[in-house]
Amino acid sequence: MKKRPSLIIDHEKIRSNMKTIVGWCTDAGIDVAGVIKGTGGLASVAIDYEACGAKWIASSRLEQLARAKAAGVKLPMMMIRVPMLSELEEMVTICDYSLQSEFTTLKAADEAAIRNGKIHNVILMADLGDLREGFFDPEELVDVAKYTEETLTGLHLAGIGTNLGCYGSVKPTADKMQQLAEYAEAVEQAIGRPLEIVSGGATSSLMPVFDKEMPGKINMLRIGALPFCGALEDLRRCYGRTEADVLYDDAFTLEAEVIEVRTKPTHPIGELGVNAFGKTPKYRDRGNRRRALLAIGGADFGDYGDILPQLEGSFVLGCSGDHTILDIEDCEEMIKVGDVIRFKLHYSAMLNLSSSENVTKYESGEIGCLL
């Protein structure tokens, strides 16, 4: 018997999605760095990425990249969160590439690489307005690139990159991509050689690929959410794009068990304060309705709006830390205690569930085997 709650991981669907995405990028002259952080760094997903044509394995967590290496993945490992000074020694032994945005960290990484007998590849990040990491002044970016090229003997300047949409919600428009391309050309002029990598961002940067507006200079994207969530990923929800509708949207599925079934009012009774998360939700009074209580909660998946029940006629009313309330009044199926409800997942829920100790992971399909 399966232990629940559980996260069901379908490797055949993951690989099908990955092959399609890598194909889109290859047709545009772009290589893919396969990001595994959304899966909790599953080494099996890194193996799938390798089999499907990714050129790097990427994560923001060193321990996840170490697991992928230990599992036999031969692709270069890339650290995609700007590293802490305190982890540089470990980083240069695990990772082949890292994203960098601080001069102090670059010099310390150079020293760590030399101490460990390594030549570590760096990608300097340019902030194009999303206001997370990166050099905001293009002249500073060029100066630091030139210094890295000429002075830091333990580092190799592999390229430049950017991130858009993750903090400031800035769209990766063709204009933004052209701006990055121009920055790359300025760096190349300063160092006197071509850069190997110009990294145009993450999954949302596929939009100019779809529109055939991506400058030829951009030759790498860091892709994570789309292979796992398909059309549920933000390309549709946030940008209204439908190209990803051809992908499976249930490569990761949550299963949760029903622990109570009762008819109750839909509006709390008494003086209202705050809920388990210190919030004051708005409750709609729908009268008395039948509902199922599930043994999983926001401590596991985060926002209940990011889990989508596959039981026809049901919807999520809300959750506390360890419980989820599902309205089942309009379901034809008679739900009882012990039944299992399946959910499709948005990326943020998948990210949280993959890391939850309370959720058991089950993997299906041959790992790394091309369809």
Residue, then its C-alpha position, 0 to 999 in steps of 0.5 A: m500500500k502506498k504511503r500518503p500523501s504522495l507525489i507521483i513522478d512519471h518519467e515517460k511524461i517528463r522525458s516527452n516534455m523535455k524532448t519537445i522543449v529541447g527541440w524548440c530550443t535547438d531549432a532556435g540555436i539555443d542550448v538548454a541548461g536543465v534545472i532540477k531544483g523544482t523537483g527537490g533535485l531528483a538525480s533521476v530527473a537529471i538523468d532524464y535531462e541528460a538523455c533528452g539533450a540538455k547541455w548542463i544540469a543546473s540548480s540553486r542548491l549545491e547538494q542537489l548538483a552533488r547528488a546528480k554527479a554521484a548518480g553518474v550524470k556526466l553533464p557539466m554542473m551549474m550553480i544558478r544562485v549567486p553563491m555565498l562566500s561561505e560555500l565557494e570552496e564546496m562550489v568549485t569542487i562540485c560545479d563546473y559553472s556558476l552565475q556571478s554578480e559580485f566582484t568580491t565573490l569573483k575574487a574569492a571564487d578565483e582563490a578557491a579555484i586555485r587552491n583546489g587546482k580547478i579552472h571554474n567557469v563563470i557567467l556574469m549576470a546583467d540586471l536588465g530591470d527585474l532588479r534581482e541579481g546582476f550588474f545594473d551598470p553595463e560599464e561595470l559589467v564590461d569592466v568586471a568581465k575584462y578584469t576576470e579575463e585578464t587577472l583571475t587565473g582560476l576562473h574562465l569567463a564563459g559568458i554573460g546572462t540575465n534573469l527576468g520575471c522572477y522578482g520584478s515580473v519583467k517580461p523577457t521581450a525581444d527588446k530585453m533580449q536585444q539589450l543582453a545581446e548588445y551587452a555581450e557584444a560590448v564584453e566581447q569587444a573588451i576581451g577580444r574574443p567571443l563568449e561561449i555563452v549568452s544566457g537569456g533567462a529561464t522558461s519565460s524566455l521561450m516566448p521570443v523563441f516562439d515568436k522567432e524574435m530571439p536574437g541570434k546571440i542568445n544561445m542558452l536558456r535555463i529551463g526548469a518548470l515547463p518540463f514538469c508542469g506543462a500548460l499549468e506552468d506560468l506561460r499560460r497562467c501569467y502570459g496567456r501563451t498556449e504553445a506549451d499546451v502540447l506538453y503533459d501537465d501531469a508529470f508530477t501528481l499529488e495524491a492525498e487521503v480523505i480523513e473526514v467527510r461531513t456536511k458543514p456550513t461554508h462560513p465560519i461561526g463566531e468572531l473572526g480573527v486570523n487563520a493558521f498563517g496569520k491571515t484573515p481570509k474572505y469567506r463566501d457563505r454558500g450554505n451547508r455543503r458536503r466536504a472532504l478533509l484531506a491529510i495534507g496542508g499548506a505546510d506541504f504545498g504552500d498556496y492551496g490555489d496551486i493544487l488542482p483537484q482532478l475529482e470532477g465537481s470538486f474544488v479546494l475551499g482552503c487549508s491549514g498547515d496540515h489539512t486541506i478542505l475540499d468541497i465535494e457537494d457537486c460530485e457525482e462520485m460518493i467520497k468516503v474516508g480512505d479515498v484518495i484524491r489526485f491533484k495536478l500541480h502548479y510549479s510552486a506547489m511541486l517545488n514545495l511538495s518535492s522538498s516536504e518530508n511528509v510527502t513520499k515520492y514514487e517514480s514510474g517509467e524507465i529513468g533516462c530511457l528515450l521514448 
